[in-house]
């Protein structure tokens, strides 16, 4: 069956709408998830969902926005033909989409518009996506009155913005914040951390500030040979802004504080970099090996938003009498309190992992959590290792290929 002859089911409508709103999956500061119901093999009994459609809709999560769970939620600065106002403040808008497709009972466009309107309690812009032939003039009038955008999808997959919404301000919940977090420079992605020792990231702003070529200095002082990974991690931790300025990198206020610490302690950043040679290939916990630097690393790592959440909830787990919670224990506990954030932080969004880990209603499947391969390496390996080196956790991380989630302990070194 040709693509033009296929019925415009709800998953297919949503996939086309996502392609229109989020065309570049690698675009920085953009991120979107489809609801977990679309990860299923069948949308209706006997109506399988094409693998290509599921791939286009991935990753999946069950995100509560307003009074329900939108079919698609994401963050991106949209083009002017999709929004009446390009942006609200400095942040890209939070976008919610409700999709309606062809069924034996027709296309319930009005219900989709009302659902999208409900999402405006927390989203900056909301849309109905539906087959263009099913969208009546009365639908467009209702959408205009409620400030809901309308995306008409034709049989070939072309998406036209029939009604364009205005960007609105709103309150932000934890669930919405989790999606914004993923769209930020510090969102968890496979490229966020490539190294597992904080010295590699602390050294980058020093080498950037020092006189000379950054890569040459990092190599000369034996700070790190994987320069690109060090740069990515420094940006991830908020020490530098990547892709700005005449040199492509600028120090943040936190990165400048690292430079001040080094210069104040050693007289110059070059002298501070000489100290890094003493730590080359050392496996000793960094806060024990170099206490002052370890405390600096602790400050930097704690400034990362996920660290504060992890420490706070691990303290609560300790108070509940669980001295050495496993990774599975931690994820289940966090998911009860912060479901969207937990999935985004710990569970990979590729290779069908989330459809294995999450039910249609967004609940966790414990058996899947016992498989180390479902976890984000940047969280369970690199971030955990840095929390260990900075004195926060008792144990270092492990690569997903060697991870035993039921034996992997996440406990505070100094609970209070």
VODODO-658516 format. One line per 3 residues: number of its first residue (from 1); their letters; for each residue x, y, z of C-alpha. Coordinates in steps of 0.02 Angstrom, whole numbers, padded with zeros to 5 digits. Layout:
# residues N
NUM = A = X,Y,Z | ... .
//
This chain:
# residues 416
1 = XXX = 00000,00000,00000 | 00070,00169,-00047 | 00094,00300,00089 .
4 = XXX = -00042,00407,00008 | -00169,00262,00019 | -00138,00221,00201 .
7 = XXX = -00270,00280,00326 | -00217,00428,00430 | -00220,00342,00598 .
10 = XXX = -00182,00442,00755 | -00002,00378,00767 | 00030,00422,00585 .
13 = XXX = -00047,00596,00605 | 00060,00625,00758 | 00218,00566,00670 .
16 = XXX = 00189,00690,00527 | 00153,00830,00652 | 00312,00792,00748 .
19 = XXX = 00412,00798,00587 | 00338,00970,00551 | 00365,01041,00725 .
22 = XXX = 00529,00952,00765 | 00614,00921,00597 | 00793,00900,00658 .
25 = XXX = 00818,00767,00792 | 00995,00829,00825 | 00947,01012,00848 .
28 = XXX = 01019,01076,01013 | 00894,01157,01133 | 00753,01055,01055 .
31 = XXX = 00677,00896,01126 | 00510,00805,01113 | 00430,00645,01177 .
34 = XXX = 00273,00554,01122 | 00158,00475,01249 | 00193,00294,01296 .
37 = XXX = 00030,00235,01218 | 00111,00259,01047 | 00252,00138,01087 .
40 = XXX = 00134,-00011,01072 | 00141,-00130,00925 | -00045,-00104,00888 .
43 = XXX = -00144,00057,00899 | -00311,-00030,00875 | -00342,-00219,00877 .
46 = XXX = -00280,-00287,00712 | -00206,-00118,00663 | -00017,-00130,00687 .
49 = XXX = 00087,00028,00697 | 00226,00035,00568 | 00399,00023,00643 .
52 = XXX = 00447,00180,00546 | 00306,00276,00632 | 00360,00217,00804 .
55 = XXX = 00541,00262,00765 | 00486,00436,00713 | 00385,00460,00873 .
58 = XXX = 00521,00395,00991 | 00574,00429,01126 | 00420,00397,01233 .
61 = XXX = 00369,00458,01405 | 00207,00486,01501 | 00209,00672,01538 .
64 = XXX = 00068,00758,01632 | 00033,00933,01566 | -00124,01024,01621 .
67 = XXX = -00261,00901,01664 | -00196,00756,01561 | -00060,00678,01455 .
70 = XXX = -00032,00759,01284 | 00008,00648,01137 | 00168,00746,01108 .
73 = XXX = 00260,00870,01218 | 00422,00958,01176 | 00525,01116,01179 .
76 = XXX = 00584,01209,01025 | 00592,01385,00953 | 00466,01370,00811 .
79 = XXX = 00463,01462,00646 | 00350,01615,00627 | 00227,01520,00516 .
82 = XXX = 00188,01405,00663 | 00174,01535,00802 | 00097,01708,00808 .
85 = XXX = 00241,01760,00924 | 00411,01682,00896 | 00458,01664,01079 .
88 = XXX = 00413,01711,01256 | 00564,01781,01348 | 00731,01697,01322 .
91 = XXX = 00673,01516,01327 | 00598,01417,01183 | 00414,01375,01210 .
94 = XXX = 00346,01217,01286 | 00232,01139,01153 | 00090,01014,01176 .
97 = XXX = 00005,00921,01034 | -00156,00820,01033 | -00179,00709,00880 .
100 = XXX = -00339,00636,00810 | -00345,00509,00670 | -00468,00417,00560 .
103 = XXX = -00574,00283,00644 | -00738,00198,00603 | -00822,00333,00708 .
106 = XXX = -00743,00477,00614 | -00616,00604,00679 | -00657,00686,00846 .
109 = XXX = -00578,00855,00808 | -00677,00956,00934 | -00624,00843,01077 .
112 = XXX = -00443,00863,01021 | -00458,01053,01022 | -00531,01052,01198 .
115 = XXX = -00393,00934,01257 | -00260,01046,01180 | -00338,01198,01264 .
118 = XXX = -00323,01110,01433 | -00135,01093,01406 | -00118,01283,01399 .
121 = XXX = -00124,01285,01589 | 00059,01235,01579 | 00114,01236,01397 .
124 = XXX = 00160,01394,01301 | 00077,01334,01141 | -00045,01193,01103 .
127 = XXX = -00101,01113,00940 | -00229,00994,00869 | -00157,00884,00730 .
130 = XXX = -00287,00795,00622 | -00323,00742,00443 | -00349,00903,00344 .
133 = XXX = -00508,00836,00263 | -00588,00813,00434 | -00558,00991,00495 .
136 = XXX = -00715,01096,00475 | -00731,01285,00479 | -00820,01268,00648 .
139 = XXX = -00664,01178,00713 | -00553,01320,00657 | -00669,01449,00736 .
142 = XXX = -00668,01355,00902 | -00478,01338,00895 | -00456,01525,00864 .
145 = XXX = -00569,01566,01012 | -00470,01450,01126 | -00297,01498,01058 .
148 = XXX = -00261,01322,00995 | -00159,01293,00838 | -00225,01176,00704 .
151 = XXX = -00112,01067,00597 | -00195,00988,00446 | -00113,00828,00383 .
154 = XXX = -00150,00761,00209 | -00134,00583,00145 | 00042,00614,00079 .
157 = XXX = 00100,00676,00249 | 00106,00862,00209 | 00067,00967,00363 .
160 = XXX = -00010,01141,00348 | -00034,01262,00491 | -00219,01305,00470 .
163 = XXX = -00228,01404,00632 | -00078,01480,00720 | -00082,01501,00909 .
166 = XXX = -00010,01642,01014 | 00126,01602,01138 | 00064,01618,01317 .
169 = XXX = 00148,01620,01486 | 00105,01494,01620 | 00161,01410,01779 .
172 = XXX = 00287,01269,01760 | 00268,01101,01847 | 00402,00973,01885 .
175 = XXX = 00346,00867,01737 | 00356,01012,01615 | 00524,01064,01689 .
178 = XXX = 00593,00890,01652 | 00561,00912,01466 | 00635,01088,01470 .
181 = XXX = 00787,01013,01558 | 00811,00887,01419 | 00805,01025,01289 .
184 = XXX = 00939,01126,01380 | 01128,01114,01365 | 01126,01004,01521 .
187 = XXX = 00996,00880,01462 | 01048,00697,01472 | 01105,00634,01302 .
190 = XXX = 01229,00506,01241 | 01354,00647,01210 | 01336,00733,01379 .
193 = XXX = 01476,00642,01471 | 01614,00543,01389 | 01734,00542,01537 .
196 = XXX = 01710,00489,01716 | 01833,00596,01816 | 01793,00776,01866 .
199 = XXX = 01973,00834,01841 | 01950,00813,01654 | 01813,00943,01654 .
202 = XXX = 01893,01061,01781 | 02049,01067,01674 | 01958,01126,01519 .
205 = XXX = 01916,01305,01576 | 02093,01321,01644 | 02171,01271,01478 .
208 = XXX = 02050,01383,01385 | 02097,01532,01494 | 02284,01500,01489 .
211 = XXX = 02395,01571,01352 | 02409,01447,01210 | 02306,01320,01116 .
214 = XXX = 02180,01232,01227 | 02204,01059,01153 | 02394,01073,01161 .
217 = XXX = 02390,01128,01343 | 02273,00987,01394 | 02392,00863,01316 .
220 = XXX = 02553,00947,01376 | 02496,00948,01558 | 02423,00772,01545 .
223 = XXX = 02252,00834,01593 | 02156,00733,01464 | 02184,00669,01287 .
226 = XXX = 02000,00658,01240 | 01983,00845,01215 | 01814,00843,01130 .
229 = XXX = 01738,00740,01270 | 01813,00858,01398 | 01737,01006,01306 .
232 = XXX = 01566,00924,01297 | 01570,00880,01481 | 01628,01054,01531 .
235 = XXX = 01479,01127,01437 | 01363,00997,01514 | 01419,01047,01689 .
238 = XXX = 01397,01231,01651 | 01582,01277,01653 | 01583,01341,01474 .
241 = XXX = 01461,01395,01341 | 01498,01301,01180 | 01470,01374,01008 .
244 = XXX = 01480,01557,01060 | 01608,01696,01049 | 01749,01721,00926 .
247 = XXX = 01836,01561,00984 | 01679,01456,00994 | 01693,01440,01184 .
250 = XXX = 01662,01561,01326 | 01681,01533,01512 | 01524,01541,01616 .
253 = XXX = 01524,01623,01788 | 01552,01449,01861 | 01698,01419,01743 .
256 = XXX = 01772,01588,01792 | 01760,01536,01974 | 01863,01381,01934 .
259 = XXX = 01995,01494,01856 | 01993,01608,02009 | 02014,01459,02124 .
262 = XXX = 02163,01395,02025 | 02247,01565,02009 | 02221,01606,02192 .
265 = XXX = 02292,01440,02249 | 02440,01426,02130 | 02472,01603,02068 .
268 = XXX = 02426,01563,01887 | 02320,01441,01791 | 02477,01370,01709 .
271 = XXX = 02548,01328,01880 | 02382,01248,01926 | 02385,01142,01768 .
274 = XXX = 02555,01073,01821 | 02467,00996,01971 | 02360,00891,01854 .
277 = XXX = 02511,00786,01806 | 02515,00719,01984 | 02341,00646,01961 .
280 = XXX = 02372,00564,01794 | 02287,00392,01788 | 02260,00390,01976 .
283 = XXX = 02114,00283,02033 | 02105,00361,02206 | 01945,00451,02250 .
286 = XXX = 01977,00631,02196 | 01916,00711,02357 | 02042,00604,02453 .
289 = XXX = 02183,00626,02327 | 02166,00816,02314 | 02044,00875,02449 .
292 = XXX = 02031,01058,02396 | 02005,01013,02213 | 01884,00876,02264 .
295 = XXX = 01780,01003,02359 | 01783,01117,02207 | 01724,00971,02100 .
298 = XXX = 01586,00939,02227 | 01526,01118,02209 | 01526,01105,02019 .
301 = XXX = 01438,00936,02015 | 01310,00992,02144 | 01268,01142,02035 .
304 = XXX = 01203,01018,01906 | 01015,01009,01934 | 01001,00819,01935 .
307 = XXX = 01128,00805,02076 | 01023,00905,02198 | 00870,00798,02161 .
310 = XXX = 00968,00636,02181 | 01047,00690,02345 | 00882,00749,02418 .
313 = XXX = 00791,00588,02375 | 00935,00475,02428 | 00929,00562,02597 .
316 = XXX = 00743,00521,02607 | 00777,00340,02560 | 00908,00333,02700 .
319 = XXX = 00782,00403,02823 | 00661,00267,02768 | 00787,00139,02831 .
322 = XXX = 00863,00083,02666 | 01050,00101,02693 | 01110,00036,02524 .
325 = XXX = 00974,00058,02392 | 01006,-00026,02226 | 00989,00063,02060 .
328 = XXX = 00821,-00023,02037 | 00765,00035,02210 | 00816,00214,02169 .
331 = XXX = 00730,00220,02000 | 00568,00148,02069 | 00571,00271,02215 .
334 = XXX = 00609,00421,02105 | 00477,00372,01978 | 00341,00383,02110 .
337 = XXX = 00388,00564,02145 | 00463,00629,01982 | 00408,00509,01844 .
340 = XXX = 00454,00611,01691 | 00621,00668,01758 | 00667,00492,01815 .
343 = XXX = 00636,00417,01644 | 00732,00555,01555 | 00879,00544,01675 .
346 = XXX = 00900,00356,01685 | 00817,00267,01539 | 00887,00269,01363 .
349 = XXX = 00771,00339,01230 | 00836,00233,01085 | 00819,00057,01017 .
352 = XXX = 00645,00029,01086 | 00708,00034,01266 | 00568,00142,01335 .
355 = XXX = 00433,00031,01263 | 00516,-00112,01359 | 00530,-00014,01521 .
358 = XXX = 00363,00079,01519 | 00186,00015,01505 | 00056,00103,01398 .
361 = XXX = 00006,00203,01553 | 00185,00253,01592 | 00212,00131,01736 .
364 = XXX = 00380,00044,01759 | 00411,-00138,01719 | 00529,-00195,01858 .
367 = XXX = 00595,-00343,01759 | 00657,-00226,01623 | 00744,-00116,01754 .
370 = XXX = 00849,-00267,01805 | 00934,-00263,01634 | 01084,-00146,01637 .
373 = XXX = 01073,-00110,01451 | 00916,-00002,01471 | 01007,00135,01567 .
376 = XXX = 01087,00297,01508 | 01276,00275,01520 | 01304,00462,01556 .
379 = XXX = 01199,00442,01714 | 01240,00270,01783 | 01424,00272,01734 .
382 = XXX = 01498,00445,01709 | 01387,00551,01822 | 01390,00421,01961 .
385 = XXX = 01580,00409,01949 | 01594,00597,01970 | 01476,00593,02118 .
388 = XXX = 01591,00462,02192 | 01751,00560,02158 | 01676,00719,02232 .
391 = XXX = 01632,00628,02393 | 01443,00620,02373 | 01412,00434,02338 .
394 = XXX = 01491,00279,02412 | 01522,00185,02249 | 01575,00229,02072 .
397 = XXX = 01475,00195,01916 | 01480,00052,01792 | 01457,00042,01605 .
400 = XXX = 01284,-00025,01557 | 01365,-00178,01477 | 01437,-00224,01647 .
403 = XXX = 01300,-00153,01756 | 01206,-00264,01878 | 01061,-00150,01928 .
406 = XXX = 01009,-00253,02079 | 01187,-00248,02148 | 01231,-00069,02097 .
409 = XXX = 01222,00032,02258 | 01169,00215,02260 | 01201,00278,02437 .
412 = XXX = 01260,00442,02511 | 01435,00438,02584 | 01381,00562,02719 .
415 = XX = 01193,00551,02753 | 01127,00672,02882 .
//
